[in-house]
Amino acid sequence: MCGSDQAIVIKGSKCSSGVVPEATENNPRPNLSSDAIINLDHGDPTMFESYWRKVGNACTVMFMGYQSLSYFANPKNLCWFLEPKLEEEIKKLHDVVGNATVEGYHIVVGTGSSQLIQAVLYALSDPLNEPNPISVVSAAPYYSSYPEVTDFVRSGLYKWAGDAHNFDKDGSYIEMVTSPNNPDGFIREPIVNRAQGMLVHDLAYYWPQYTPITGPADYDIMLFTVSKCTGHAGSRIGWALVKDINVARKMVKFIEINTIGVSKEAQQRAAKILEVISDSCSQTVRLPESDNFFEYGQHLLTERWKKLREIVRCNKLFTLPKFHPQHCNFTGDFAEAHPAFAWMRCKEDVDCEKLFRGHKILTRSGKRFGSDPKCVRISMVSRDEEFDLFVKRLSTVQGIANGN
């Protein structure tokens, strides 16, 4: 039904600044005014806050003043700053979910996947001793940060070369394969497919809440991040699974020079969180107060996508990607993908980002992804209050577009 009875009511007092206030212990769900600016440009995964509040103190980690003084976590390990507990929990979680093979891989921890991207570009390009920078490509629409991360320091080793579909140069290259893709959520394969190519698979969203897990990934280089897996973006922890020991060693060297390792406190917290998630998926260990984390996230995103698709169907101004059901080995059921972002296209010849900005909705333009300005990326993982107000306001965009 497309009637007015489907409008979402937002409760709460006025916020004079129009900016979403930060959640606090006493006010976990801050009030949002009806005219607040909704920032859905970033993929800030605050949607998962509701789950972690239910878990309570199960993830609490305490540090004494004498702990974590040394730079070294395990001097005998190739990644000498990787905390053994985090390594253990990473392996266990991949085994529980079944989304990646860990046997025969070296684990490299980084300050989020952003640092790991820089580390892997260095690790792959430095040994080649090419006279010109190695081209880095990705198929459009590609992750909007790839161009900036690649060219920010103006490295002589590598440079951004744009859309993989248009890459026609000879010689070595690095292709970033993001699957499920950011921004559109589709499963990706390499595009260029040449013998001189080096592939990096960015699998930040290959988790059951976003997409069916059809089998364990076993690519040469795979990147993951706590922020998209658990929602703890502020902890800044990511990890790479790397087959080639020389590539892993080069990545470790980059991180050593860049930041002299990764925070032990952040790693210990991440390890505890991953442990709680693994336990939540177990029928024997599950905490009484915690649901299966991935099923919880899948349910939230399924409901959000259902609401969004209904509004889009009614207003007829926008289109959304369609995903075919696939069998998920983790859940044992057939399911559609419910990505962390909505890749929305405006049917009219307008700049979609500007259109939304006029309704106090901040999105990220398709131009940032090497695509059409008629497209925008919209975060689906904000807090309930922001998402509900966005869906309600989207109906207003429809009314104005139709001249009502």
Buried (B, 14 or more C-beta within 10 A) or exposed (E): EEEEEBEBEBEBEEBEEEEBEEBEEEEEBBBBBEEBBBBBBEBBBBBBBBBBEEBEEBBEEEEEEEEBEEEEBEEEBBBBBBBEBBBEBBBBBBBBBBBBBBEEBBBBBBBBBBBBBBBBBBBBBBEBEBEEBBBBBBBBBBBBBBBEBBBEEEBEBBBBBBBBEEBEEEEBBBBBBBBBBBBBBBBBEBBBEEEEBBBBBBBBBBBBBBBBBBEBBBBBBBBBBBBBBBBBBEBBBBBBBBBBEEBBBBBBBBBBEBEEBBBBBBBBBBBBBBBBBBBBBEEEEBBEEBBBBBBBBBBBBBEBBEBBEBBBEBBEBBBBBEBEEBEBBBBEEEBBBBBBBBBBBBEEEEBBBEBBBEBBBBBBBBBBBBBBBBBBBBBBBBBBBBBBBBBBBBBEBBEEBEEE
